[in-house]
Amino acid sequence: MRRGVQGRLGNLGFACGDEESTRAAVAAFQRRVGLPVNGDVQDPQLLAALRRYHDEREPLPTQAASGRFFRDEPL
């Protein structure tokens, strides 16, 4: 399961590898899509969101749930 989560996150642009970087990538993805942030690779909401945004290829939101723009986007 962990490898599948890491692969999907990597394909979506969230770099991960070891346990610490994977938890950070999960947390960043959770923030981006408006989920509660817990860094848990087995979280059911995380897995559903990965299916939605990776497997079904729905575009990621351009803003965090807080309404703040991401650094790489124009203002």
C-alpha atoms as a printed R data frame, in Angstrom:
   type eleno elety resid chain resno       x      y       z
1  ATOM     1    CA   MET     A     1   0.000  0.000   0.000
2  ATOM     2    CA   ARG     A     2   2.772  2.433   0.938
3  ATOM     3    CA   ARG     A     3   4.517  2.060  -2.437
4  ATOM     4    CA   GLY     A     4   1.238  2.699  -4.255
5  ATOM     5    CA   VAL     A     5   0.656  5.869  -2.239
6  ATOM     6    CA   GLN     A     6   4.247  7.013  -2.837
7  ATOM     7    CA   GLY     A     7   3.968  6.372  -6.578
8  ATOM     8    CA   ARG     A     8   0.691  8.275  -6.901
9  ATOM     9    CA   LEU     A     9   1.965 11.188  -4.823
10 ATOM    10    CA   GLY     A    10   5.153 11.312  -6.912
11 ATOM    11    CA   ASN     A    11   3.150 11.343 -10.137
12 ATOM    12    CA   LEU     A    12   1.123 14.262  -8.769
13 ATOM    13    CA   GLY     A    13   4.290 16.228  -7.959
14 ATOM    14    CA   PHE     A    14   4.651 15.497  -4.231
15 ATOM    15    CA   ALA     A    15   8.184 14.156  -3.744
16 ATOM    16    CA   CYS     A    16   8.557 11.324  -1.254
17 ATOM    17    CA   GLY     A    17  10.821  8.377  -0.519
18 ATOM    18    CA   ASP     A    18  11.684  7.598   3.072
19 ATOM    19    CA   GLU     A    19   9.118  7.539   5.876
20 ATOM    20    CA   GLU     A    20   9.601 11.171   6.901
21 ATOM    21    CA   SER     A    21   9.384 12.593   3.380
22 ATOM    22    CA   THR     A    22   6.370 10.412   2.620
23 ATOM    23    CA   ARG     A    23   4.516 11.719   5.683
24 ATOM    24    CA   ALA     A    24   5.389 15.275   4.617
25 ATOM    25    CA   ALA     A    25   4.166 14.608   1.069
26 ATOM    26    CA   VAL     A    26   0.926 13.086   2.391
27 ATOM    27    CA   ALA     A    27   0.387 16.124   4.630
28 ATOM    28    CA   ALA     A    28   1.057 18.542   1.745
29 ATOM    29    CA   PHE     A    29  -1.365 16.643  -0.506
30 ATOM    30    CA   GLN     A    30  -3.995 16.568   2.242
31 ATOM    31    CA   ARG     A    31  -3.650 20.343   2.685
32 ATOM    32    CA   ARG     A    32  -3.857 20.917  -1.051
33 ATOM    33    CA   VAL     A    33  -7.108 19.007  -1.459
34 ATOM    34    CA   GLY     A    34  -8.729 20.229   1.772
35 ATOM    35    CA   LEU     A    35  -8.500 17.062   3.854
36 ATOM    36    CA   PRO     A    36  -7.692 16.915   7.571
37 ATOM    37    CA   VAL     A    37  -3.889 16.785   7.778
38 ATOM    38    CA   ASN     A    38  -2.556 13.714   9.581
39 ATOM    39    CA   GLY     A    39   0.223 12.361   7.326
40 ATOM    40    CA   ASP     A    40  -1.254  8.840   7.553
41 ATOM    41    CA   VAL     A    41  -0.636  6.785   4.384
42 ATOM    42    CA   GLN     A    42  -3.524  4.470   5.299
43 ATOM    43    CA   ASP     A    43  -6.118  7.207   5.866
44 ATOM    44    CA   PRO     A    44  -9.300  6.271   3.944
45 ATOM    45    CA   GLN     A    45  -9.932  9.889   2.897
46 ATOM    46    CA   LEU     A    46  -6.380 10.136   1.554
47 ATOM    47    CA   LEU     A    47  -6.778  6.938  -0.457
48 ATOM    48    CA   ALA     A    48 -10.104  8.125  -1.900
49 ATOM    49    CA   ALA     A    49  -8.563 11.492  -2.848
50 ATOM    50    CA   LEU     A    50  -5.604  9.772  -4.533
51 ATOM    51    CA   ARG     A    51  -8.026  7.688  -6.582
52 ATOM    52    CA   ARG     A    52  -9.923 10.865  -7.503
53 ATOM    53    CA   TYR     A    53  -6.950 13.031  -8.462
54 ATOM    54    CA   HIS     A    54  -4.538 10.372  -9.745
55 ATOM    55    CA   ASP     A    55  -6.488  7.410 -11.040
56 ATOM    56    CA   GLU     A    56  -9.466  9.386 -12.358
57 ATOM    57    CA   ARG     A    57  -7.231 12.303 -13.397
58 ATOM    58    CA   GLU     A    58  -9.358 15.056 -11.897
59 ATOM    59    CA   PRO     A    59  -7.299 18.291 -11.782
60 ATOM    60    CA   LEU     A    60  -5.873 19.209  -8.393
61 ATOM    61    CA   PRO     A    61  -7.309 22.347  -6.792
62 ATOM    62    CA   THR     A    62  -5.231 25.436  -7.517
63 ATOM    63    CA   GLN     A    63  -5.706 26.797  -4.008
64 ATOM    64    CA   ALA     A    64  -5.409 25.262  -0.590
65 ATOM    65    CA   ALA     A    65  -8.595 24.957   1.418
66 ATOM    66    CA   SER     A    66  -7.474 28.082   3.296
67 ATOM    67    CA   GLY     A    67  -7.805 30.080   0.075
68 ATOM    68    CA   ARG     A    68  -4.070 30.831  -0.094
69 ATOM    69    CA   PHE     A    69  -2.396 30.519  -3.472
70 ATOM    70    CA   PHE     A    70   0.525 28.192  -3.865
71 ATOM    71    CA   ARG     A    71   3.970 29.645  -4.385
72 ATOM    72    CA   ASP     A    72   4.295 28.515  -7.983
73 ATOM    73    CA   GLU     A    73   1.070 30.169  -9.140
74 ATOM    74    CA   PRO     A    74   0.661 33.748 -10.344
75 ATOM    75    CA   LEU     A    75  -1.206 36.135  -8.107
